Amino acid sequence: MALADSVPGVSGGTIAFILGFYDNFVNSLNNIISGDKIGRINALKFLTKIGVGWVVGFILSVLFITTIFEKNIYEINSLFLGFIIASIPIIVKSEKKTLLSNNKNIIFLIIGIIVVCGITYFNPITSKGHSFSVRADNLSLAFGAYIFISGMIAISAMVLPGISGSTILLIFGLYTPILNAIKQVLKFNFEYLPSIIIFGFGILAGIFLTVRTVRSLLRKFRAQTIYCIIGLMIGSIYAVIMGPTSLEIPKPPMNPATFSIVFFAIGCTLVPALEKLKVILEKKNIESITT
């Protein structure tokens, strides 16, 4: 889950679904918020087990990704593009009945695209066009609030089918800065610690405020929400293209010359492979129940 959550286009929730504990994971998050005493204790035990493995995996993946990010940003972003573009048909296929029976709600898809492109274009990171980071000396009240809100929204992606928290961070221009900040804190460079603390509080607030809202939207307004999610995913293609501009030492946006078809193909292959694995595991689960 941590490896999936650390890269845009692949959701840790999808991995949880493939491994068979997605419902338990989401219900545990909900029980922490609104469950009874026994429900909260059981949820805390389950989430602690997941959390320890997630933290270890996330730290290892962050150290690896940030090590190669600066030199190989265009190859990595080509990989991310593959992840995202390959994920869209899977979401459409899984929600085909809902989408076709409510096709008038396609306006929400357009809204999703506009929102993502607007945030990417106007966010305080990629719109600056010069060196930028989340060090303490760059923090202001407005930028701290921006980091906090980004953390809230990113954690809500855990219960959304097909879109990851990393994709949300990429849209907000904070994917590279936050990963780099985590790496610097792990190296005991505490100039980045205030931003990580603010981001962490945003995640906690998101668990208590937005996760429940997202679950409610998926139940009551599923078609509109799914169309909007697909719009967010389509719009995030622009966010990936602009991704190099969010580096601490910015680089030009991706263009046809810097696009890597090889890494794009790898990304497009891995996502359907995960989907195939899910089908195989579901089939084996059904067979084990019937026998």
Buried (B, 14 or more C-beta within 10 A) or exposed (E): BBBBBBBBBBBBBBBBBBEEBBEBBBBBBBBBBEBEEEBBEBBBEBBEEBEEEBEEBBBEBBBEBBEEBBEBBBBBBBBBBBBBBBBBEBBBEBBEEBBEEBEEBBEBBBBBBEBBBEBBEEBBBBBEEEEBBBBEEBBEEEBBEBBBBBBBBBBBBBBBBBBBBBBBBBBBBBBBBBBBBBBBBEEEEEBBBBBBEBBEBBBEBBBBEBBBEBBEBBEEBBBBBBBBBBBBBBBBBBBBBBBBBBBBEBBEBBEEEBBBEEBBBBBBEBBEEBBEEBEEBEEEEEEEEEE
